[in-house]
């Protein structure tokens, strides 16, 4: 497993630290496939390293690519745009970090709606109770 140094969250947290962590983790990964679990693991570790929170994976088609992976990340310290997205496009062989204010409106709408559904599920004991049995 790739090891990285902890980020200095006071001076370099948020998008800058996340960009460095993505470069460190994904750059040292031996090829990332859309069907692999490595993307989610590495996105989670990059978010954690930057003092951010990985929310969930997003359908890459919302970013215009059917072949790839994408993940939504929230950086609480980031006042301009707390939502960030890691987008892996396998067709073009590229990965990018996209700020919420750069993302297509459909991506923001999906992210907010899905987060809302997840928070409702978390707070509804009628849904959670059967899962705990």
C-alpha positions as a Python dict, from the first residue, in 0.01 Angstrom:
ca = {
    (1, 'X'): (0, 0, 0),
    (2, 'X'): (130, 347, -87),
    (3, 'X'): (226, 559, 212),
    (4, 'X'): (207, 936, 213),
    (5, 'X'): (305, 1197, 465),
    (6, 'X'): (23, 1360, 663),
    (7, 'X'): (-95, 1693, 524),
    (8, 'X'): (-45, 2013, 715),
    (9, 'X'): (-416, 2087, 741),
    (10, 'X'): (-377, 2445, 862),
    (11, 'X'): (-176, 2570, 569),
    (12, 'X'): (-238, 2320, 294),
    (13, 'X'): (-572, 2149, 356),
    (14, 'X'): (-859, 2127, 112),
    (15, 'X'): (-814, 2128, -265),
    (16, 'X'): (-437, 2186, -267),
    (17, 'X'): (-369, 1899, -28),
    (18, 'X'): (-622, 1681, -209),
    (19, 'X'): (-452, 1750, -543),
    (20, 'X'): (-113, 1649, -396),
    (21, 'X'): (-258, 1335, -239),
    (22, 'X'): (-423, 1237, -566),
    (23, 'X'): (-92, 1278, -746),
    (24, 'X'): (92, 1076, -484),
    (25, 'X'): (-158, 793, -454),
    (26, 'X'): (-285, 757, -809),
    (27, 'X'): (53, 834, -962),
    (28, 'X'): (210, 540, -781),
    (29, 'X'): (-80, 304, -852),
    (30, 'X'): (-13, 40, -1116),
    (31, 'X'): (-295, 129, -1354),
    (32, 'X'): (-647, 192, -1238),
    (33, 'X'): (-933, 2, -1395),
    (34, 'X'): (-1296, 113, -1384),
    (35, 'X'): (-1400, -226, -1248),
    (36, 'X'): (-1143, -230, -968),
    (37, 'X'): (-1196, -133, -607),
    (38, 'X'): (-867, 58, -605),
    (39, 'X'): (-1024, 383, -728),
    (40, 'X'): (-1259, 411, -431),
    (41, 'X'): (-987, 311, -184),
    (42, 'X'): (-738, 561, -326),
    (43, 'X'): (-999, 839, -346),
    (44, 'X'): (-1090, 774, 18),
    (45, 'X'): (-724, 784, 125),
    (46, 'X'): (-658, 1104, -73),
    (47, 'X'): (-960, 1272, 88),
    (48, 'X'): (-854, 1158, 434),
    (49, 'X'): (-499, 1283, 374),
    (50, 'X'): (-631, 1627, 278),
    (51, 'X'): (-857, 1655, 583),
    (52, 'X'): (-1165, 1607, 367),
    (53, 'X'): (-1444, 1349, 359),
    (54, 'X'): (-1523, 1108, 76),
    (55, 'X'): (-1901, 1119, 37),
    (56, 'X'): (-1972, 855, -228),
    (57, 'X'): (-1898, 744, -579),
    (58, 'X'): (-2089, 918, -861),
    (59, 'X'): (-2187, 777, -1202),
    (60, 'X'): (-1915, 897, -1442),
    (61, 'X'): (-2175, 953, -1715),
    (62, 'X'): (-2276, 1270, -1527),
    (63, 'X'): (-1934, 1406, -1625),
    (64, 'X'): (-1973, 1295, -1987),
    (65, 'X'): (-1775, 971, -1971),
    (66, 'X'): (-1923, 623, -1954),
    (67, 'X'): (-1581, 464, -1904),
    (68, 'X'): (-1436, 582, -1579),
    (69, 'X'): (-1500, 651, -1213),
    (70, 'X'): (-1591, 960, -1015),
    (71, 'X'): (-1621, 1042, -646),
    (72, 'X'): (-1770, 1331, -451),
    (73, 'X'): (-1563, 1478, -169),
    (74, 'X'): (-1651, 1742, 90),
    (75, 'X'): (-1388, 1969, 241),
    (76, 'X'): (-1545, 2148, 535),
    (77, 'X'): (-1261, 2400, 557),
    (78, 'X'): (-1313, 2513, 197),
    (79, 'X'): (-1543, 2814, 209),
    (80, 'X'): (-1564, 2888, -166),
    (81, 'X'): (-1668, 2543, -282),
    (82, 'X'): (-1687, 2267, -20),
    (83, 'X'): (-1773, 2004, -284),
    (84, 'X'): (-1491, 1857, -491),
    (85, 'X'): (-1493, 1574, -742),
    (86, 'X'): (-1222, 1329, -845),
    (87, 'X'): (-1296, 1227, -1204),
    (88, 'X'): (-1113, 940, -1375),
    (89, 'X'): (-1175, 927, -1752),
    (90, 'X'): (-1045, 598, -1890),
    (91, 'X'): (-1127, 691, -2250),
    (92, 'X'): (-887, 986, -2236),
    (93, 'X'): (-653, 833, -1978),
    (94, 'X'): (-686, 1134, -1752),
    (95, 'X'): (-774, 1218, -1397),
    (96, 'X'): (-876, 1557, -1267),
    (97, 'X'): (-990, 1729, -953),
    (98, 'X'): (-1295, 1944, -1016),
    (99, 'X'): (-1428, 2208, -778),
    (100, 'X'): (-1802, 2221, -718),
    (101, 'X'): (-1828, 2555, -894),
    (102, 'X'): (-1666, 2398, -1204),
    (103, 'X'): (-1890, 2090, -1210),
    (104, 'X'): (-2192, 2063, -1438),
    (105, 'X'): (-2519, 2157, -1269),
    (106, 'X'): (-2650, 1798, -1307),
    (107, 'X'): (-2355, 1674, -1097),
    (108, 'X'): (-2432, 1918, -815),
    (109, 'X'): (-2805, 1835, -832),
    (110, 'X'): (-2732, 1460, -815),
    (111, 'X'): (-2483, 1501, -531),
    (112, 'X'): (-2717, 1709, -316),
    (113, 'X'): (-3017, 1483, -386),
    (114, 'X'): (-2823, 1163, -312),
    (115, 'X'): (-2675, 1310, 7),
    (116, 'X'): (-3027, 1407, 111),
    (117, 'X'): (-3156, 1054, 55),
    (118, 'X'): (-2866, 905, 251),
    (119, 'X'): (-2930, 1140, 543),
    (120, 'X'): (-3299, 1042, 546),
    (121, 'X'): (-3209, 674, 548),
    (122, 'X'): (-2961, 727, 830),
    (123, 'X'): (-3225, 901, 1042),
    (124, 'X'): (-3515, 662, 972),
    (125, 'X'): (-3516, 373, 1221),
    (126, 'X'): (-3777, 187, 1012),
    (127, 'X'): (-3519, 150, 737),
    (128, 'X'): (-3210, 95, 953),
    (129, 'X'): (-3361, -153, 1204),
    (130, 'X'): (-3410, -440, 952),
    (131, 'X'): (-3055, -391, 828),
    (132, 'X'): (-2916, -438, 1178),
    (133, 'X'): (-3092, -772, 1236),
}
